Amino acid sequence: MATKKRVEKQSFDPFYKFAQLVGIIGALILIVFGVSMLTFYSTIQMVMPMMIYSSTMYYSFIIIGILGGIVGIVGAFMRDPYWAGALMLIGAMLSVPLYFGFFGIAFLLMVLSGLTFLSFRK
């Protein structure tokens, strides 16, 4: 009889799953808020075209915030907790131009997730 090799799944601490969940929620809040701001601002710009002069600065802040959310999602799915924590904290810092990370909610969730990842011991 041939013996089957057991493939063991890598089990993580509940704190690791908590950090992943909190980071994903914070990053998704940030991305949804950024995309809704892009849509809202584009609608206002059609109604009031005199606001065009400041559009590039406003769009750049929104895009930087959305990139922070994308970096946060990438960080949440990383296997190495140290890199995941670093990417979550970088994503939190990139969320600051977008109304302080959706009025601080996404910013605080991503910082909490990043610090939990960094304090994780294998």
N, CA, C and O of each residue as an XYZ file, in Angstrom:
488
protein
N       0.821     -1.189      0.000
C       0.000      0.000      0.000
C       0.861      1.247      0.000
O       1.864      1.363      0.705
N       0.428      2.137     -0.800
C       1.145      3.419     -0.858
C       0.620      4.327      0.253
O      -0.585      4.462      0.464
N       1.542      4.923      0.930
C       1.124      5.835      2.004
C       0.911      7.224      1.428
O       1.685      7.708      0.602
N      -0.128      7.828      1.875
C      -0.424      9.186      1.415
C       0.276     10.184      2.319
O       0.280     10.054      3.543
N       0.855     11.164      1.692
C       1.499     12.211      2.467
C       0.438     13.161      3.003
O      -0.470     13.583      2.286
N       0.573     13.471      4.238
C      -0.364     14.420      4.839
C       0.138     15.833      4.596
O       1.281     16.177      4.898
N      -0.716     16.601      4.065
C      -0.385     18.002      3.861
C      -1.013     18.781      5.009
O      -2.234     18.871      5.133
N      -0.158     19.331      5.827
C      -0.662     20.074      6.968
C      -0.823     21.537      6.588
O       0.061     22.163      6.002
N      -1.973     22.044      6.943
C      -2.202     23.463      6.700
C      -1.466     24.258      7.761
O      -1.332     23.843      8.912
N      -1.002     25.398      7.335
C      -0.306     26.254      8.280
C      -1.347     26.941      9.156
O      -2.150     27.741      8.676
N      -1.322     26.627     10.417
C      -2.307     27.226     11.311
C      -1.718     28.480     11.935
O      -0.551     28.518     12.324
N      -2.541     29.481     12.017
C      -2.097     30.740     12.576
C      -2.833     31.017     13.871
O      -3.895     30.461     14.151
N      -2.248     31.867     14.620
C      -2.826     32.341     15.857
C      -4.110     33.115     15.556
O      -4.229     33.708     14.484
N      -5.069     33.121     16.480
C      -6.284     33.924     16.244
C      -5.985     35.414     16.077
O      -6.740     36.132     15.420
N      -4.878     35.881     16.676
C      -4.512     37.287     16.503
C      -4.130     37.589     15.061
O      -4.354     38.695     14.570
N      -3.553     36.602     14.387
C      -3.187     36.790     12.985
C      -4.449     36.938     12.134
O      -4.525     37.811     11.270
N      -5.431     36.080     12.387
C      -6.696     36.181     11.641
C      -7.421     37.487     11.972
O      -8.033     38.101     11.098
N      -7.349     37.910     13.246
C      -7.943     39.186     13.644
C      -7.286     40.335     12.892
O      -7.970     41.227     12.389
N      -5.965     40.312     12.817
C      -5.249     41.371     12.116
C      -5.603     41.382     10.635
O      -5.757     42.448     10.040
N      -5.734     40.199     10.040
C      -6.131     40.123      8.631
C      -7.522     40.713      8.428
O      -7.734     41.514      7.518
N      -8.452     40.322      9.262
C      -9.832     40.783      9.118
C      -9.939     42.296      9.307
O     -10.599     42.976      8.522
N      -9.299     42.813     10.333
C      -9.350     44.252     10.598
C      -8.673     45.028      9.474
O      -9.157     46.085      9.071
N      -7.557     44.510      8.967
C      -6.862     45.184      7.872
C      -7.670     45.194      6.585
O      -7.708     46.200      5.876
N      -8.316     44.073      6.283
C      -9.139     44.008      5.074
C     -10.327     44.949      5.184
O     -10.669     45.632      4.219
N     -10.964     44.993      6.358
C     -12.100     45.901      6.534
C     -11.653     47.353      6.374
O     -12.310     48.128      5.680
N     -10.547     47.724      7.008
C     -10.051     49.096      6.888
C      -9.690     49.456      5.460
O     -10.011     50.549      4.993
N      -9.023     48.543      4.760
C      -8.627     48.822      3.376
C      -9.841     48.913      2.458
O      -9.886     49.773      1.579
N     -10.821     48.038      2.652
C     -12.020     48.095      1.810
C     -12.833     49.367      2.070
O     -13.374     49.960      1.137
N     -12.918     49.783      3.335
C     -13.597     51.050      3.639
C     -12.908     52.184      2.904
O     -13.565     53.053      2.331
N     -11.592     52.174      2.922
C     -10.826     53.233      2.265
C     -11.039     53.224      0.758
O     -11.215     54.284      0.156
N     -11.024     52.057      0.144
C     -11.200     51.967     -1.307
C     -12.615     52.389     -1.705
O     -12.789     53.137     -2.668
N     -13.616     51.920     -0.979
C     -15.004     52.285     -1.303
C     -15.213     53.785     -1.134
O     -15.866     54.415     -1.967
N     -14.666     54.364     -0.065
C     -14.791     55.807      0.145
C     -14.075     56.587     -0.954
O     -14.590     57.597     -1.434
N     -12.895     56.126     -1.354
C     -12.154     56.816     -2.410
C     -12.867     56.770     -3.755
O     -12.934     57.772     -4.467
N     -13.392     55.613     -4.092
C     -14.110     55.491     -5.369
C     -15.389     56.319     -5.348
O     -15.749     56.931     -6.354
N     -16.075     56.341     -4.209
C     -17.289     57.168     -4.133
C     -16.946     58.652     -4.207
O     -17.708     59.433     -4.776
N     -15.813     59.047     -3.641
C     -15.402     60.453     -3.753
C     -15.045     60.799     -5.193
O     -15.354     61.898     -5.655
N     -14.405     59.892     -5.903
C     -14.110     60.142     -7.322
C     -15.401     60.328     -8.113
O     -15.496     61.227     -8.949
N     -16.380     59.492     -7.855
C     -17.657     59.589     -8.565
C     -18.391     60.870     -8.205
O     -18.926     61.550     -9.081
N     -18.421     61.201     -6.925
C     -19.114     62.403     -6.456
C     -18.458     63.659     -7.010
O     -19.150     64.567     -7.470
N     -17.136     63.720     -6.972
C     -16.445     64.908     -7.444
C     -16.593     65.070     -8.953
O     -16.683     66.192     -9.451
N     -16.619     63.965     -9.677
C     -16.818     64.066    -11.129
C     -18.207     64.599    -11.446
O     -18.378     65.365    -12.395
N     -19.203     64.197    -10.657
C     -20.565     64.695    -10.862
C     -20.651     66.188    -10.562
O     -21.293     66.930    -11.306
N     -20.021     66.633     -9.497
C     -20.034     68.060     -9.157
C     -19.314     68.862    -10.229
O     -19.732     69.971    -10.565
N     -18.240     68.312    -10.763
C     -17.472     69.033    -11.771
C     -18.284     69.249    -13.047
O     -18.086     70.244    -13.745
N     -19.192     68.329    -13.354
C     -20.045     68.524    -14.532
C     -21.059     69.631    -14.274
O     -21.411     70.382    -15.185
N     -21.529     69.733    -13.034
C     -22.534     70.745    -12.710
C     -21.896     72.111    -12.554
O     -22.427     73.102    -13.055
N     -20.773     72.177    -11.871
C     -20.082     73.444    -11.631
C     -18.693     73.384    -12.236
O     -17.745     73.007    -11.546
N     -18.542     73.740    -13.490
C     -17.241     73.585    -14.156
C     -16.161     74.537    -13.660
O     -15.004     74.393    -14.053
N     -16.493     75.495    -12.819
C     -15.468     76.420    -12.344
C     -14.545     75.758    -11.326
O     -13.521     76.339    -10.966
N     -14.879     74.560    -10.855
C     -14.032     73.870     -9.892
C     -12.907     73.087    -10.567
O     -12.180     72.358     -9.892
N     -12.754     73.220    -11.862
C     -11.776     72.428    -12.604
C     -10.344     72.784    -12.210
O      -9.460     71.932    -12.289
N     -10.102     74.003    -11.795
C      -8.735     74.432    -11.532
C      -8.070     73.635    -10.411
O      -6.846     73.497    -10.415
N      -8.818     73.116     -9.468
C      -8.213     72.370     -8.362
C      -8.393     70.860     -8.504
O      -8.134     70.111     -7.562
N      -8.827     70.422     -9.658
C      -9.176     69.004     -9.777
C      -7.963     68.086     -9.723
O      -8.059     66.987     -9.177
N      -6.819     68.505    -10.274
C      -5.675     67.592    -10.285
C      -5.163     67.339     -8.873
O      -4.777     66.215     -8.551
N      -5.154     68.356     -8.035
C      -4.710     68.159     -6.668
C      -5.692     67.261     -5.906
O      -5.284     66.373     -5.157
N      -6.963     67.502     -6.105
C      -7.984     66.718     -5.418
C      -7.951     65.263     -5.869
O      -8.030     64.351     -5.046
N      -7.833     65.047     -7.172
C      -7.760     63.681     -7.688
C      -6.508     62.964     -7.188
O      -6.552     61.770     -6.892
N      -5.404     63.682     -7.095
C      -4.175     63.030     -6.643
C      -4.301     62.578     -5.195
O      -3.805     61.506     -4.847
N      -4.956     63.371     -4.334
C      -5.162     62.943     -2.955
C      -6.037     61.702     -2.887
O      -5.767     60.792     -2.103
N      -7.080     61.658     -3.700
C      -7.970     60.500     -3.704
C      -7.238     59.256     -4.209
O      -7.389     58.175     -3.641
N      -6.460     59.404     -5.254
C      -5.751     58.252     -5.820
C      -4.687     57.745     -4.847
O      -4.480     56.536     -4.746
N      -4.010     58.643     -4.132
C      -3.041     58.211     -3.120
C      -3.756     57.414     -2.025
O      -3.235     56.401     -1.558
N      -4.943     57.865     -1.614
C      -5.703     57.127     -0.610
C      -6.146     55.761     -1.098
O      -6.096     54.785     -0.349
N      -6.581     55.684     -2.347
C      -6.980     54.385     -2.911
C      -5.778     53.448     -3.003
O      -5.908     52.251     -2.745
N      -4.610     53.978     -3.366
C      -3.396     53.155     -3.389
C      -3.046     52.654     -1.987
O      -2.550     51.539     -1.830
N      -3.305     53.477     -0.972
C      -3.105     53.019      0.400
C      -3.998     51.842      0.739
O      -3.572     50.916      1.429
N      -5.238     51.869      0.259
C      -6.138     50.745      0.468
C      -5.672     49.492     -0.253
O      -5.780     48.389      0.282
N      -5.157     49.654     -1.460
C      -4.649     48.505     -2.215
C      -3.423     47.909     -1.525
O      -3.291     46.689     -1.432
N      -2.525     48.772     -1.041
C      -1.351     48.288     -0.303
C      -1.793     47.559      0.969
O      -1.184     46.563      1.357
N      -2.847     48.054      1.614
C      -3.368     47.392      2.806
C      -3.929     46.012      2.514
O      -3.726     45.083      3.295
N      -4.633     45.868      1.400
C      -5.174     44.551      1.042
C      -4.048     43.580      0.704
O      -4.095     42.412      1.089
N      -3.041     44.060     -0.014
C      -1.893     43.198     -0.321
C      -1.203     42.776      0.978
O      -0.808     41.620      1.132
N      -1.062     43.713      1.903
C      -0.426     43.397      3.178
C      -1.229     42.422      4.009
O      -0.653     41.600      4.722
N      -2.538     42.496      3.933
C      -3.374     41.596      4.733
C      -3.261     40.150      4.272
O      -3.459     39.236      5.073
N      -2.950     39.924      3.016
C      -2.867     38.559      2.502
C      -1.447     38.011      2.457
O      -1.232     36.925      1.920
N      -0.479     38.725      3.000
C       0.900     38.229      3.020
C       1.061     37.178      4.111
O       0.393     37.240      5.143
N       1.934     36.228      3.886
C       2.157     35.157      4.858
C       3.127     35.580      5.970
O       2.986     35.140      7.111
N       4.091     36.416      5.651
C       5.061     36.859      6.647
C       4.462     38.004      7.456
O       4.153     39.052      6.889
N       4.292     37.832      8.761
C       3.613     38.874      9.541
C       4.390     40.183      9.617
O       3.785     41.243      9.774
N       5.708     40.134      9.511
C       6.485     41.375      9.592
C       6.286     42.226      8.345
O       6.100     43.439      8.441
N       6.325     41.592      7.174
C       6.056     42.339      5.940
C       4.605     42.786      5.880
O       4.303     43.876      5.394
N       3.712     41.946      6.371
C       2.298     42.318      6.382
C       2.074     43.533      7.266
O       1.336     44.444      6.891
N       2.698     43.556      8.427
C       2.570     44.702      9.314
C       3.155     45.962      8.719
O       2.583     47.044      8.851
N       4.300     45.823      8.061
C       4.919     46.993      7.432
C       4.036     47.541      6.313
O       3.861     48.754      6.194
N       3.481     46.651      5.495
C       2.614     47.112      4.410
C       1.315     47.723      4.940
O       0.801     48.679      4.361
N       0.788     47.181      6.027
C      -0.425     47.773      6.604
C      -0.153     49.169      7.140
O      -0.981     50.065      6.983
N       1.004     49.363      7.774
C       1.336     50.695      8.289
C       1.623     51.675      7.150
O       1.279     52.853      7.249
N       2.248     51.201      6.070
C       2.460     52.064      4.902
C       1.122     52.437      4.283
O       0.911     53.590      3.905
N       0.214     51.466      4.176
C      -1.123     51.751      3.660
C      -1.872     52.739      4.532
O      -2.605     53.587      4.022
N      -1.697     52.640      5.851
C      -2.348     53.592      6.761
C      -1.794     54.998      6.562
O      -2.545     55.973      6.588
N      -0.487     55.105      6.366
C       0.098     56.430      6.129
C      -0.342     57.009      4.781
O      -0.513     58.220      4.646
N      -0.522     56.143      3.797
C      -0.995     56.627      2.498
C      -2.470     57.010      2.536
O      -2.944     57.720      1.650
N      -3.199     56.552      3.545
C      -4.620     56.886      3.627
C      -4.865     58.271      4.222
O      -5.987     58.775      4.157
N      -3.866     58.879      4.786
C      -4.043     60.167      5.467
C      -4.550     61.267      4.527
O      -5.421     62.030      4.945
N      -4.065     61.399      3.287
C      -4.589     62.480      2.439
C      -6.071     62.358      2.095
O      -6.695     63.352      1.723
N      -6.637     61.185      2.209
C      -8.046     60.980      1.877
C      -8.888     61.175      3.135
O      -9.380     60.215      3.729
N      -9.041     62.430      3.524
C      -9.807     62.803      4.717
C      -9.393     61.985      5.930
O     -10.230     61.405      6.622
N      -8.088     61.948      6.176
C      -7.485     61.222      7.296
C      -7.986     59.784      7.343
O      -8.344     59.281      8.408
N      -8.010     59.133      6.204
C      -8.417     57.728      6.145
C      -9.866     57.541      6.508
O     -10.192     56.795      7.432
N     -10.754     58.225      5.773
C     -12.201     58.191      6.007
C     -12.497     58.585      7.450
O     -13.062     57.817      8.229
N     -12.098     59.800      7.771
C     -12.336     60.411      9.081
C     -11.724     59.592     10.214
O     -12.270     59.546     11.316
N     -10.616     58.961      9.949
C      -9.867     58.229     10.955
C     -10.254     56.779     11.134
O      -9.538     56.034     11.804
N     -11.368     56.353     10.556
C     -11.831     54.974     10.774
C     -10.896     53.978     10.092
O     -10.364     53.078     10.741
N     -10.699     54.136      8.796
C      -9.831     53.210      8.064
C      -8.386     53.340      8.545
O      -7.667     52.344      8.630
N      -7.963     54.555      8.855
C      -6.603     54.772      9.349
C      -6.364     53.987     10.638
O      -5.363     53.280     10.757
N      -7.271     54.108     11.595
C      -7.096     53.412     12.872
C      -7.186     51.893     12.720
O      -6.448     51.162     13.380
N      -8.081     51.415     11.860
C      -8.178     49.974     11.639
C      -6.895     49.418     11.028
O      -6.429     48.345     11.411
N      -6.329     50.157     10.075
C      -5.114     49.678      9.429
C      -3.906     49.775     10.365
O      -3.030     48.911     10.324
N      -3.846     50.801     11.197
C      -2.754     50.887     12.173
C      -2.875     49.768     13.205
O      -1.875     49.147     13.566
N      -4.088     49.509     13.677
C      -4.301     48.410     14.624
C      -3.889     47.076     14.009
O      -3.254     46.250     14.665
N      -4.250     46.875     12.759
C      -3.881     45.642     12.074
C      -2.365     45.545     11.897
O      -1.780     44.487     12.132
N      -1.737     46.627     11.490
C      -0.285     46.619     11.297
C       0.468     46.353     12.585
O       1.441     45.600     12.587
N       0.033     46.961     13.684
C       0.700     46.727     14.958
C       0.461     45.312     15.466
O       1.341     44.721     16.090
N      -0.723     44.766     15.205
C      -0.989     43.378     15.601
C      -0.125     42.419     14.786
O       0.392     41.438     15.319
N       0.029     42.703     13.494
C       0.916     41.867     12.673
C       2.349     41.928     13.190
O       3.022     40.902     13.288
N       2.811     43.123     13.518
C       4.200     43.268     13.955
C       4.454     42.638     15.319
O       5.581     42.230     15.600
N       3.452     42.548     16.161
C       3.640     41.938     17.460
C       3.417     40.426     17.440
O       3.552     39.768     18.472
N       3.084     39.880     16.292
C       2.809     38.449     16.160
C       4.107     37.649     16.235
O       5.094     37.991     15.584
N       4.099     36.597     17.021
C       5.259     35.699     17.149
C       4.894     34.344     16.557
O       3.816     33.811     16.819
N       5.793     33.800     15.767
C       5.540     32.489     15.169
C       5.765     31.383     16.170
O       5.599     30.209     15.841
